[in-house]
Amino acid sequence: MLAAGLTAITAIAHVFGGTPEFMGPILESNAPDFNKTGMTIIWHWVTAVLCINAVVLFIAGRDNQDMRAAIWILILQFLSFGVIFAGFGLATFASLFVMPQWIAFFLISALAYYGLRANAKA
């Protein structure tokens, strides 16, 4: 449930904090409309993924059905997001903290993994 909550908070932060900070300058730029539209689609794609993942994690936290495979997919997905943010942060800015989103993604992965382990023991 903690992983679901953190994912939902991440989705909210993405939409309300990230959109003006990231998408605003892109949409106001002189980039071609094709590129602006592509970035907007990718932005909303990420929003959809975060929201769907929050729902799946919430269902897994509330229901005793075996959702291990789905949770493992989400763990790997969030780990890959974290590696991407950490890697590009280090490569581009020589810092992990210019783009600290990796922290949330690794934490969500850890919480989901903890939930799997706790459920396996129950």
A tleap script that builds the chain and sets N, CA, C and O, in Angstrom:
source leaprc.protein.ff14SB
mol = sequence {
  NMET LEU ALA ALA GLY LEU THR ALA ILE THR
  ALA ILE ALA HIE VAL PHE GLY GLY THR PRO
  GLU PHE MET GLY PRO ILE LEU GLU SER ASN
  ALA PRO ASP PHE ASN LYS THR GLY MET THR
  ILE ILE TRP HIE TRP VAL THR ALA VAL LEU
  CYS ILE ASN ALA VAL VAL LEU PHE ILE ALA
  GLY ARG ASP ASN GLN ASP MET ARG ALA ALA
  ILE TRP ILE LEU ILE LEU GLN PHE LEU SER
  PHE GLY VAL ILE PHE ALA GLY PHE GLY LEU
  ALA THR PHE ALA SER LEU PHE VAL MET PRO
  GLN TRP ILE ALA PHE PHE LEU ILE SER ALA
  LEU ALA TYR TYR GLY LEU ARG ALA ASN ALA
  LYS CALA
}
set mol.1.N position { 0.825 -1.193 0.000 }
set mol.1.CA position { 0.000 0.000 0.000 }
set mol.1.C position { 0.874 1.263 0.000 }
set mol.1.O position { 0.521 2.277 -0.603 }
set mol.2.N position { 2.016 1.179 0.687 }
set mol.2.CA position { 2.915 2.338 0.684 }
set mol.2.C position { 3.458 2.614 -0.711 }
set mol.2.O position { 3.586 3.769 -1.117 }
set mol.3.N position { 3.774 1.558 -1.439 }
set mol.3.CA position { 4.248 1.728 -2.819 }
set mol.3.C position { 3.155 2.356 -3.679 }
set mol.3.O position { 3.443 3.209 -4.518 }
set mol.4.N position { 1.913 1.944 -3.481 }
set mol.4.CA position { 0.789 2.521 -4.232 }
set mol.4.C position { 0.636 4.002 -3.913 }
set mol.4.O position { 0.462 4.825 -4.811 }
set mol.5.N position { 0.704 4.334 -2.626 }
set mol.5.CA position { 0.580 5.736 -2.223 }
set mol.5.C position { 1.701 6.600 -2.775 }
set mol.5.O position { 1.457 7.705 -3.260 }
set mol.6.N position { 2.930 6.098 -2.703 }
set mol.6.CA position { 4.063 6.867 -3.217 }
set mol.6.C position { 3.967 7.017 -4.738 }
set mol.6.O position { 4.344 8.056 -5.281 }
set mol.7.N position { 3.473 6.001 -5.418 }
set mol.7.CA position { 3.289 6.099 -6.860 }
set mol.7.C position { 2.227 7.150 -7.191 }
set mol.7.O position { 2.400 7.931 -8.126 }
set mol.8.N position { 1.140 7.171 -6.437 }
set mol.8.CA position { 0.094 8.173 -6.656 }
set mol.8.C position { 0.636 9.581 -6.402 }
set mol.8.O position { 0.348 10.504 -7.165 }
set mol.9.N position { 1.408 9.746 -5.347 }
set mol.9.CA position { 2.014 11.050 -5.054 }
set mol.9.C position { 2.972 11.449 -6.173 }
set mol.9.O position { 3.020 12.614 -6.568 }
set mol.10.N position { 3.725 10.494 -6.676 }
set mol.10.CA position { 4.642 10.757 -7.790 }
set mol.10.C position { 3.865 11.203 -9.031 }
set mol.10.O position { 4.289 12.123 -9.730 }
set mol.11.N position { 2.738 10.560 -9.304 }
set mol.11.CA position { 1.906 10.949 -10.447 }
set mol.11.C position { 1.388 12.378 -10.274 }
set mol.11.O position { 1.399 13.168 -11.218 }
set mol.12.N position { 0.939 12.697 -9.078 }
set mol.12.CA position { 0.442 14.054 -8.799 }
set mol.12.C position { 1.567 15.075 -8.953 }
set mol.12.O position { 1.367 16.135 -9.546 }
set mol.13.N position { 2.737 14.763 -8.425 }
set mol.13.CA position { 3.881 15.671 -8.557 }
set mol.13.C position { 4.272 15.833 -10.024 }
set mol.13.O position { 4.621 16.930 -10.461 }
set mol.14.N position { 4.213 14.748 -10.773 }
set mol.14.CA position { 4.525 14.784 -12.201 }
set mol.14.C position { 3.586 15.759 -12.929 }
set mol.14.O position { 4.028 16.595 -13.717 }
set mol.15.N position { 2.284 15.633 -12.646 }
set mol.15.CA position { 1.300 16.452 -13.352 }
set mol.15.C position { 1.361 17.913 -12.912 }
set mol.15.O position { 1.449 18.814 -13.746 }
set mol.16.N position { 1.313 18.144 -11.607 }
set mol.16.CA position { 1.160 19.512 -11.120 }
set mol.16.C position { 2.485 20.245 -10.922 }
set mol.16.O position { 2.524 21.473 -11.013 }
set mol.17.N position { 3.556 19.527 -10.658 }
set mol.17.CA position { 4.857 20.161 -10.507 }
set mol.17.C position { 5.684 20.102 -11.771 }
set mol.17.O position { 6.291 21.090 -12.183 }
set mol.18.N position { 5.698 18.935 -12.377 }
set mol.18.CA position { 6.550 18.733 -13.538 }
set mol.18.C position { 6.043 19.370 -14.810 }
set mol.18.O position { 6.835 19.839 -15.627 }
set mol.19.N position { 4.723 19.393 -14.993 }
set mol.19.CA position { 4.188 19.934 -16.240 }
set mol.19.C position { 4.608 21.386 -16.467 }
set mol.19.O position { 5.143 21.698 -17.531 }
set mol.20.N position { 4.384 22.285 -15.501 }
set mol.20.CA position { 4.809 23.665 -15.764 }
set mol.20.C position { 6.332 23.809 -15.835 }
set mol.20.O position { 6.847 24.609 -16.616 }
set mol.21.N position { 7.043 23.040 -15.025 }
set mol.21.CA position { 8.501 23.154 -14.992 }
set mol.21.C position { 9.153 22.593 -16.253 }
set mol.21.O position { 10.111 23.167 -16.770 }
set mol.22.N position { 8.635 21.477 -16.742 }
set mol.22.CA position { 9.268 20.804 -17.873 }
set mol.22.C position { 8.568 21.108 -19.196 }
set mol.22.O position { 9.202 21.523 -20.166 }
set mol.23.N position { 7.257 20.896 -19.219 }
set mol.23.CA position { 6.537 21.049 -20.484 }
set mol.23.C position { 6.333 22.511 -20.868 }
set mol.23.O position { 6.305 22.836 -22.055 }
set mol.24.N position { 6.190 23.396 -19.886 }
set mol.24.CA position { 6.000 24.815 -20.195 }
set mol.24.C position { 7.076 25.362 -21.119 }
set mol.24.O position { 6.752 25.895 -22.181 }
set mol.25.N position { 8.353 25.246 -20.745 }
set mol.25.CA position { 9.407 25.752 -21.630 }
set mol.25.C position { 9.456 25.064 -22.997 }
set mol.25.O position { 9.780 25.696 -24.002 }
set mol.26.N position { 9.135 23.781 -23.028 }
set mol.26.CA position { 9.138 23.078 -24.312 }
set mol.26.C position { 8.044 23.628 -25.217 }
set mol.26.O position { 8.278 23.892 -26.396 }
set mol.27.N position { 6.848 23.801 -24.661 }
set mol.27.CA position { 5.742 24.289 -25.478 }
set mol.27.C position { 5.930 25.739 -25.904 }
set mol.27.O position { 5.407 26.154 -26.939 }
set mol.28.N position { 6.668 26.509 -25.120 }
set mol.28.CA position { 6.935 27.909 -25.466 }
set mol.28.C position { 8.155 28.075 -26.371 }
set mol.28.O position { 8.450 29.181 -26.824 }
set mol.29.N position { 8.852 26.993 -26.628 }
set mol.29.CA position { 10.070 27.060 -27.438 }
set mol.29.C position { 9.745 27.186 -28.924 }
set mol.29.O position { 8.587 27.117 -29.335 }
set mol.30.N position { 10.774 27.369 -29.699 }
set mol.30.CA position { 10.632 27.445 -31.152 }
set mol.30.C position { 10.752 26.073 -31.815 }
set mol.30.O position { 10.922 25.979 -33.030 }
set mol.31.N position { 10.665 25.038 -31.033 }
set mol.31.CA position { 10.737 23.682 -31.600 }
set mol.31.C position { 9.562 23.468 -32.558 }
set mol.31.O position { 8.499 24.065 -32.386 }
set mol.32.N position { 9.756 22.625 -33.553 }
set mol.32.CA position { 8.648 22.329 -34.479 }
set mol.32.C position { 7.451 21.721 -33.739 }
set mol.32.O position { 7.618 21.031 -32.733 }
set mol.33.N position { 6.246 21.984 -34.248 }
set mol.33.CA position { 5.028 21.452 -33.626 }
set mol.33.C position { 5.065 19.933 -33.506 }
set mol.33.O position { 4.540 19.373 -32.544 }
set mol.34.N position { 5.678 19.267 -34.469 }
set mol.34.CA position { 5.790 17.801 -34.415 }
set mol.34.C position { 6.536 17.378 -33.148 }
set mol.34.O position { 6.110 16.448 -32.463 }
set mol.35.N position { 7.643 18.050 -32.831 }
set mol.35.CA position { 8.424 17.716 -31.640 }
set mol.35.C position { 7.673 18.079 -30.361 }
set mol.35.O position { 7.696 17.322 -29.390 }
set mol.36.N position { 7.016 19.220 -30.358 }
set mol.36.CA position { 6.223 19.624 -29.188 }
set mol.36.C position { 5.108 18.619 -28.915 }
set mol.36.O position { 4.866 18.236 -27.770 }
set mol.37.N position { 4.434 18.200 -29.988 }
set mol.37.CA position { 3.354 17.222 -29.834 }
set mol.37.C position { 3.907 15.883 -29.352 }
set mol.37.O position { 3.320 15.242 -28.481 }
set mol.38.N position { 5.026 15.469 -29.913 }
set mol.38.CA position { 5.655 14.218 -29.475 }
set mol.38.C position { 6.015 14.251 -28.000 }
set mol.38.O position { 5.765 13.287 -27.277 }
set mol.39.N position { 6.600 15.350 -27.551 }
set mol.39.CA position { 6.959 15.469 -26.131 }
set mol.39.C position { 5.715 15.503 -25.242 }
set mol.39.O position { 5.723 14.949 -24.142 }
set mol.40.N position { 4.652 16.148 -25.713 }
set mol.40.CA position { 3.406 16.192 -24.950 }
set mol.40.C position { 2.817 14.786 -24.821 }
set mol.40.O position { 2.338 14.399 -23.755 }
set mol.41.N position { 2.860 14.033 -25.910 }
set mol.41.CA position { 2.367 12.655 -25.870 }
set mol.41.C position { 3.189 11.828 -24.886 }
set mol.41.O position { 2.620 11.102 -24.071 }
set mol.42.N position { 4.500 11.924 -24.947 }
set mol.42.CA position { 5.364 11.175 -24.028 }
set mol.42.C position { 5.081 11.588 -22.586 }
set mol.42.O position { 5.033 10.748 -21.688 }
set mol.43.N position { 4.896 12.882 -22.376 }
set mol.43.CA position { 4.613 13.387 -21.017 }
set mol.43.C position { 3.345 12.745 -20.463 }
set mol.43.O position { 3.328 12.261 -19.331 }
set mol.44.N position { 2.283 12.746 -21.268 }
set mol.44.CA position { 1.019 12.180 -20.798 }
set mol.44.C position { 1.072 10.653 -20.736 }
set mol.44.O position { 0.338 10.039 -19.962 }
set mol.45.N position { 1.923 10.049 -21.536 }
set mol.45.CA position { 2.137 8.607 -21.483 }
set mol.45.C position { 2.705 8.241 -20.107 }
set mol.45.O position { 2.256 7.288 -19.471 }
set mol.46.N position { 3.686 9.004 -19.668 }
set mol.46.CA position { 4.267 8.770 -18.341 }
set mol.46.C position { 3.207 8.953 -17.260 }
set mol.46.O position { 3.148 8.177 -16.307 }
set mol.47.N position { 2.375 9.976 -17.406 }
set mol.47.CA position { 1.285 10.191 -16.446 }
set mol.47.C position { 0.386 8.965 -16.386 }
set mol.47.O position { 0.039 8.499 -15.300 }
set mol.48.N position { 0.008 8.441 -17.548 }
set mol.48.CA position { -0.853 7.261 -17.595 }
set mol.48.C position { -0.183 6.056 -16.942 }
set mol.48.O position { -0.823 5.329 -16.183 }
set mol.49.N position { 1.093 5.841 -17.230 }
set mol.49.CA position { 1.819 4.708 -16.647 }
set mol.49.C position { 1.846 4.831 -15.115 }
set mol.49.O position { 1.593 3.854 -14.409 }
set mol.50.N position { 2.147 6.012 -14.613 }
set mol.50.CA position { 2.189 6.199 -13.160 }
set mol.50.C position { 0.819 5.939 -12.532 }
set mol.50.O position { 0.726 5.288 -11.492 }
set mol.51.N position { -0.232 6.441 -13.156 }
set mol.51.CA position { -1.577 6.240 -12.599 }
set mol.51.C position { -1.989 4.770 -12.642 }
set mol.51.O position { -2.535 4.252 -11.667 }
set mol.52.N position { -1.735 4.101 -13.754 }
set mol.52.CA position { -2.069 2.676 -13.865 }
set mol.52.C position { -1.261 1.870 -12.850 }
set mol.52.O position { -1.801 0.982 -12.191 }
set mol.53.N position { 0.029 2.177 -12.722 }
set mol.53.CA position { 0.861 1.460 -11.756 }
set mol.53.C position { 0.363 1.666 -10.332 }
set mol.53.O position { 0.379 0.728 -9.535 }
set mol.54.N position { -0.079 2.873 -10.000 }
set mol.54.CA position { -0.620 3.133 -8.663 }
set mol.54.C position { -1.850 2.262 -8.414 }
set mol.54.O position { -2.005 1.703 -7.329 }
set mol.55.N position { -2.720 2.145 -9.409 }
set mol.55.CA position { -3.927 1.321 -9.271 }
set mol.55.C position { -3.542 -0.150 -9.083 }
set mol.55.O position { -4.082 -0.822 -8.204 }
set mol.56.N position { -2.618 -0.651 -9.899 }
set mol.56.CA position { -2.197 -2.055 -9.777 }
set mol.56.C position { -1.604 -2.317 -8.397 }
set mol.56.O position { -1.921 -3.324 -7.764 }
set mol.57.N position { -0.747 -1.418 -7.930 }
set mol.57.CA position { -0.152 -1.588 -6.596 }
set mol.57.C position { -1.217 -1.513 -5.503 }
set mol.57.O position { -1.145 -2.244 -4.516 }
set mol.58.N position { -2.192 -0.642 -5.672 }
set mol.58.CA position { -3.280 -0.548 -4.690 }
set mol.58.C position { -4.082 -1.843 -4.657 }
set mol.58.O position { -4.383 -2.364 -3.583 }
set mol.59.N position { -4.430 -2.362 -5.837 }
set mol.59.CA position { -5.176 -3.625 -5.904 }
set mol.59.C position { -4.362 -4.743 -5.265 }
set mol.59.O position { -4.897 -5.538 -4.492 }
set mol.60.N position { -3.075 -4.808 -5.581 }
set mol.60.CA position { -2.217 -5.858 -5.014 }
set mol.60.C position { -2.134 -5.733 -3.504 }
set mol.60.O position { -2.062 -6.744 -2.805 }
set mol.61.N position { -2.143 -4.515 -2.989 }
set mol.61.CA position { -2.074 -4.305 -1.551 }
set mol.61.C position { -3.362 -4.642 -0.830 }
set mol.61.O position { -3.335 -4.985 0.352 }
set mol.62.N position { -4.489 -4.552 -1.518 }
set mol.62.CA position { -5.789 -4.789 -0.898 }
set mol.62.C position { -6.306 -6.210 -1.098 }
set mol.62.O position { -7.089 -6.712 -0.291 }
set mol.63.N position { -5.874 -6.842 -2.157 }
set mol.63.CA position { -6.436 -8.123 -2.555 }
set mol.63.C position { -5.437 -9.233 -2.286 }
set mol.63.O position { -4.230 -9.039 -2.434 }
set mol.64.N position { -5.928 -10.373 -1.898 }
set mol.64.CA position { -5.033 -11.497 -1.626 }
set mol.64.C position { -4.763 -12.339 -2.867 }
set mol.64.O position { -4.149 -13.401 -2.766 }
set mol.65.N position { -5.211 -11.887 -4.035 }
set mol.65.CA position { -4.930 -12.632 -5.269 }
set mol.65.C position { -3.425 -12.666 -5.493 }
set mol.65.O position { -2.683 -11.809 -5.013 }
set mol.66.N position { -3.004 -13.662 -6.222 }
set mol.66.CA position { -1.583 -13.749 -6.539 }
set mol.66.C position { -1.257 -12.801 -7.686 }
set mol.66.O position { -1.548 -13.083 -8.848 }
set mol.67.N position { -0.649 -11.673 -7.335 }
set mol.67.CA position { -0.276 -10.666 -8.328 }
set mol.67.C position { 1.238 -10.534 -8.393 }
set mol.67.O position { 1.764 -9.496 -8.796 }
set mol.68.N position { 1.928 -11.586 -7.996 }
set mol.68.CA position { 3.390 -11.524 -7.945 }
set mol.68.C position { 4.004 -11.129 -9.291 }
set mol.68.O position { 4.895 -10.282 -9.337 }
set mol.69.N position { 3.541 -11.728 -10.370 }
set mol.69.CA position { 4.123 -11.424 -11.682 }
set mol.69.C position { 3.928 -9.951 -12.032 }
set mol.69.O position { 4.853 -9.303 -12.520 }
set mol.70.N position { 2.746 -9.426 -11.790 }
set mol.70.CA position { 2.480 -8.014 -12.085 }
set mol.70.C position { 3.366 -7.110 -11.236 }
set mol.70.O position { 3.898 -6.115 -11.729 }
set mol.71.N position { 3.521 -7.454 -9.972 }
set mol.71.CA position { 4.346 -6.622 -9.093 }
set mol.71.C position { 5.811 -6.692 -9.516 }
set mol.71.O position { 6.508 -5.678 -9.479 }
set mol.72.N position { 6.282 -7.853 -9.909 }
set mol.72.CA position { 7.666 -7.953 -10.391 }
set mol.72.C position { 7.874 -7.091 -11.638 }
set mol.72.O position { 8.915 -6.453 -11.788 }
set mol.73.N position { 6.883 -7.076 -12.528 }
set mol.73.CA position { 6.990 -6.217 -13.711 }
set mol.73.C position { 7.090 -4.752 -13.292 }
set mol.73.O position { 7.917 -4.009 -13.821 }
set mol.74.N position { 6.258 -4.339 -12.350 }
set mol.74.CA position { 6.303 -2.949 -11.883 }
set mol.74.C position { 7.614 -2.640 -11.175 }
set mol.74.O position { 8.170 -1.556 -11.349 }
set mol.75.N position { 8.111 -3.576 -10.382 }
set mol.75.CA position { 9.403 -3.366 -9.713 }
set mol.75.C position { 10.491 -3.137 -10.762 }
set mol.75.O position { 11.272 -2.191 -10.654 }
set mol.76.N position { 10.540 -3.996 -11.769 }
set mol.76.CA position { 11.553 -3.840 -12.821 }
set mol.76.C position { 11.355 -2.549 -13.602 }
set mol.76.O position { 12.325 -1.889 -13.973 }
set mol.77.N position { 10.117 -2.193 -13.848 }
set mol.77.CA position { 9.834 -0.944 -14.550 }
set mol.77.C position { 10.327 0.257 -13.740 }
set mol.77.O position { 11.008 1.129 -14.279 }
set mol.78.N position { 9.990 0.305 -12.461 }
set mol.78.CA position { 10.425 1.431 -11.625 }
set mol.78.C position { 11.940 1.436 -11.438 }
set mol.78.O position { 12.552 2.504 -11.397 }
set mol.79.N position { 12.546 0.265 -11.325 }
set mol.79.CA position { 14.012 0.223 -11.248 }
set mol.79.C position { 14.639 0.791 -12.522 }
set mol.79.O position { 15.621 1.532 -12.463 }
set mol.80.N position { 14.064 0.438 -13.670 }
set mol.80.CA position { 14.613 0.974 -14.921 }
set mol.80.C position { 14.424 2.483 -14.996 }
set mol.80.O position { 15.318 3.183 -15.474 }
set mol.81.N position { 13.296 3.003 -14.543 }
set mol.81.CA position { 13.100 4.457 -14.500 }
set mol.81.C position { 14.169 5.097 -13.618 }
set mol.81.O position { 14.759 6.116 -13.979 }
set mol.82.N position { 14.412 4.487 -12.457 }
set mol.82.CA position { 15.412 5.027 -11.542 }
set mol.82.C position { 16.806 5.033 -12.140 }
set mol.82.O position { 17.545 6.008 -12.003 }
set mol.83.N position { 17.164 3.942 -12.802 }
set mol.83.CA position { 18.491 3.861 -13.442 }
set mol.83.C position { 18.618 4.922 -14.534 }
set mol.83.O position { 19.671 5.545 -14.674 }
set mol.84.N position { 17.561 5.129 -15.299 }
set mol.84.CA position { 17.594 6.143 -16.355 }
set mol.84.C position { 17.808 7.532 -15.760 }
set mol.84.O position { 18.665 8.279 -16.233 }
set mol.85.N position { 17.048 7.883 -14.740 }
set mol.85.CA position { 17.204 9.210 -14.128 }
set mol.85.C position { 18.573 9.364 -13.477 }
set mol.85.O position { 19.227 10.393 -13.648 }
set mol.86.N position { 19.009 8.357 -12.737 }
set mol.86.CA position { 20.323 8.446 -12.086 }
set mol.86.C position { 21.433 8.506 -13.134 }
set mol.86.O position { 22.360 9.308 -13.017 }
set mol.87.N position { 21.338 7.670 -14.140 }
set mol.87.CA position { 22.370 7.640 -15.171 }
set mol.87.C position { 22.481 8.948 -15.930 }
set mol.87.O position { 23.583 9.463 -16.118 }
set mol.88.N position { 21.360 9.490 -16.368 }
set mol.88.CA position { 21.404 10.750 -17.096 }
set mol.88.C position { 21.775 11.917 -16.185 }
set mol.88.O position { 22.434 12.862 -16.619 }
set mol.89.N position { 21.357 11.852 -14.938 }
set mol.89.CA position { 21.765 12.898 -14.000 }
set mol.89.C position { 23.269 12.923 -13.816 }
set mol.89.O position { 23.891 13.985 -13.823 }
set mol.90.N position { 23.844 11.748 -13.652 }
set mol.90.CA position { 25.304 11.675 -13.503 }
set mol.90.C position { 26.026 12.044 -14.800 }
set mol.90.O position { 27.007 12.788 -14.780 }
set mol.91.N position { 25.539 11.524 -15.917 }
set mol.91.CA position { 26.222 11.764 -17.193 }
set mol.91.C position { 26.107 13.221 -17.640 }
set mol.91.O position { 27.061 13.784 -18.176 }
set mol.92.N position { 24.967 13.818 -17.426 }
set mol.92.CA position { 24.728 15.173 -17.925 }
set mol.92.C position { 25.134 16.248 -16.930 }
set mol.92.O position { 25.718 17.262 -17.315 }
set mol.93.N position { 24.829 16.036 -15.651 }
set mol.93.CA position { 25.034 17.069 -14.644 }
set mol.93.C position { 26.095 16.712 -13.608 }
set mol.93.O position { 26.394 17.522 -12.730 }
set mol.94.N position { 26.666 15.515 -13.697 }
set mol.94.CA position { 27.635 15.011 -12.719 }
set mol.94.C position { 27.063 15.071 -11.301 }
set mol.94.O position { 27.781 15.312 -10.331 }
set mol.95.N position { 25.751 14.844 -11.209 }
set mol.95.CA position { 25.072 14.888 -9.915 }
set mol.95.C position { 23.834 14.002 -9.966 }
set mol.95.O position { 23.158 13.912 -10.991 }
set mol.96.N position { 23.555 13.362 -8.864 }
set mol.96.CA position { 22.323 12.582 -8.750 }
set mol.96.C position { 21.140 13.444 -8.338 }
set mol.96.O position { 19.999 12.984 -8.377 }
set mol.97.N position { 21.393 14.674 -7.948 }
set mol.97.CA position { 20.349 15.448 -7.290 }
set mol.97.C position { 19.770 16.568 -8.130 }
set mol.97.O position { 18.892 17.291 -7.659 }
set mol.98.N position { 20.238 16.736 -9.368 }
set mol.98.CA position { 19.597 17.691 -10.274 }
set mol.98.C position { 18.251 17.107 -10.718 }
set mol.98.O position { 17.269 17.833 -10.877 }
set mol.99.N position { 18.224 15.806 -10.913 }
set mol.99.CA position { 17.007 15.091 -11.288 }
set mol.99.C position { 16.806 13.941 -10.290 }
set mol.99.O position { 17.123 12.790 -10.592 }
set mol.100.N position { 16.280 14.260 -9.105 }
set mol.100.CA position { 16.222 13.260 -8.032 }
set mol.100.C position { 15.063 12.270 -8.120 }
set mol.100.O position { 14.796 11.555 -7.155 }
set mol.101.N position { 14.380 12.216 -9.241 }
set mol.101.CA position { 13.247 11.303 -9.373 }
set mol.101.C position { 13.637 9.856 -9.110 }
set mol.101.O position { 12.799 9.053 -8.700 }
set mol.102.N position { 14.900 9.518 -9.342 }
set mol.102.CA position { 15.369 8.146 -9.116 }
set mol.102.C position { 15.105 7.709 -7.682 }
set mol.102.O position { 14.880 6.526 -7.426 }
set mol.103.N position { 15.131 8.648 -6.749 }
set mol.103.CA position { 14.906 8.300 -5.343 }
set mol.103.C position { 13.510 7.701 -5.172 }
set mol.103.O position { 13.351 6.645 -4.559 }
set mol.104.N position { 12.502 8.382 -5.718 }
set mol.104.CA position { 11.126 7.875 -5.618 }
set mol.104.C position { 10.989 6.526 -6.310 }
set mol.104.O position { 10.343 5.619 -5.785 }
set mol.105.N position { 11.595 6.392 -7.486 }
set mol.105.CA position { 11.450 5.141 -8.229 }
set mol.105.C position { 12.121 3.970 -7.521 }
set mol.105.O position { 11.571 2.868 -7.496 }
set mol.106.N position { 13.295 4.190 -6.948 }
set mol.106.CA position { 13.952 3.123 -6.189 }
set mol.106.C position { 13.191 2.814 -4.908 }
set mol.106.O position { 13.099 1.655 -4.503 }
set mol.107.N position { 12.645 3.845 -4.269 }
set mol.107.CA position { 11.867 3.631 -3.045 }
set mol.107.C position { 10.588 2.853 -3.341 }
set mol.107.O position { 10.230 1.944 -2.592 }
set mol.108.N position { 9.903 3.199 -4.414 }
set mol.108.CA position { 8.702 2.455 -4.807 }
set mol.108.C position { 9.064 0.989 -5.066 }
set mol.108.O position { 8.344 0.088 -4.633 }
set mol.109.N position { 10.160 0.751 -5.761 }
set mol.109.CA position { 10.603 -0.625 -6.031 }
set mol.109.C position { 10.859 -1.372 -4.736 }
set mol.109.O position { 10.441 -2.519 -4.575 }
set mol.110.N position { 11.550 -0.715 -3.812 }
set mol.110.CA position { 11.864 -1.353 -2.527 }
set mol.110.C position { 10.596 -1.655 -1.736 }
set mol.110.O position { 10.472 -2.733 -1.155 }
set mol.111.N position { 9.659 -0.716 -1.709 }
set mol.111.CA position { 8.404 -0.938 -0.974 }
set mol.111.C position { 7.595 -2.055 -1.602 }
set mol.111.O position { 7.024 -2.878 -0.886 }
set mol.112.N position { 7.534 -2.099 -2.918 }
set mol.112.CA position { 6.799 -3.170 -3.593 }
set mol.112.C position { 7.456 -4.524 -3.318 }
set mol.112.O position { 6.769 -5.519 -3.088 }
set mol.113.N position { 8.774 -4.554 -3.343 }
set mol.113.CA position { 9.493 -5.793 -3.043 }
set mol.113.C position { 9.230 -6.226 -1.597 }
set mol.113.O position { 8.999 -7.405 -1.328 }
set mol.114.N position { 9.266 -5.278 -0.684 }
set mol.114.CA position { 8.963 -5.580 0.725 }
set mol.114.C position { 7.555 -6.155 0.846 }
set mol.114.O position { 7.325 -7.105 1.595 }
set mol.115.N position { 6.610 -5.566 0.097 }
set mol.115.CA position { 5.241 -6.082 0.123 }
set mol.115.C position { 5.157 -7.509 -0.396 }
set mol.115.O position { 4.416 -8.328 0.147 }
set mol.116.N position { 5.917 -7.808 -1.446 }
set mol.116.CA position { 5.952 -9.181 -1.937 }
set mol.116.C position { 6.492 -10.141 -0.894 }
set mol.116.O position { 5.942 -11.222 -0.686 }
set mol.117.N position { 7.569 -9.742 -0.242 }
set mol.117.CA position { 8.185 -10.601 0.779 }
set mol.117.C position { 7.254 -10.787 1.960 }
set mol.117.O position { 7.118 -11.898 2.473 }
set mol.118.N position { 6.609 -9.714 2.399 }
set mol.118.CA position { 5.685 -9.812 3.525 }
set mol.118.C position { 4.490 -10.693 3.180 }
set mol.118.O position { 4.022 -11.463 4.018 }
set mol.119.N position { 4.001 -10.582 1.958 }
set mol.119.CA position { 2.874 -11.397 1.518 }
set mol.119.C position { 3.268 -12.860 1.400 }
set mol.119.O position { 2.454 -13.742 1.673 }
set mol.120.N position { 4.496 -13.129 1.002 }
set mol.120.CA position { 4.972 -14.514 0.870 }
set mol.120.C position { 5.054 -15.193 2.229 }
set mol.120.O position { 4.854 -16.402 2.339 }
set mol.121.N position { 5.351 -14.404 3.270 }
set mol.121.CA position { 5.478 -14.968 4.625 }
set mol.121.C position { 4.109 -15.175 5.278 }
set mol.121.O position { 3.978 -15.959 6.219 }
set mol.122.N position { 3.090 -14.467 4.774 }
set mol.122.CA position { 1.758 -14.553 5.395 }
set mol.122.C position { 1.041 -15.830 5.053 }
set mol.122.O position { -0.086 -16.044 5.500 }
savepdb mol mol.pdb
quit
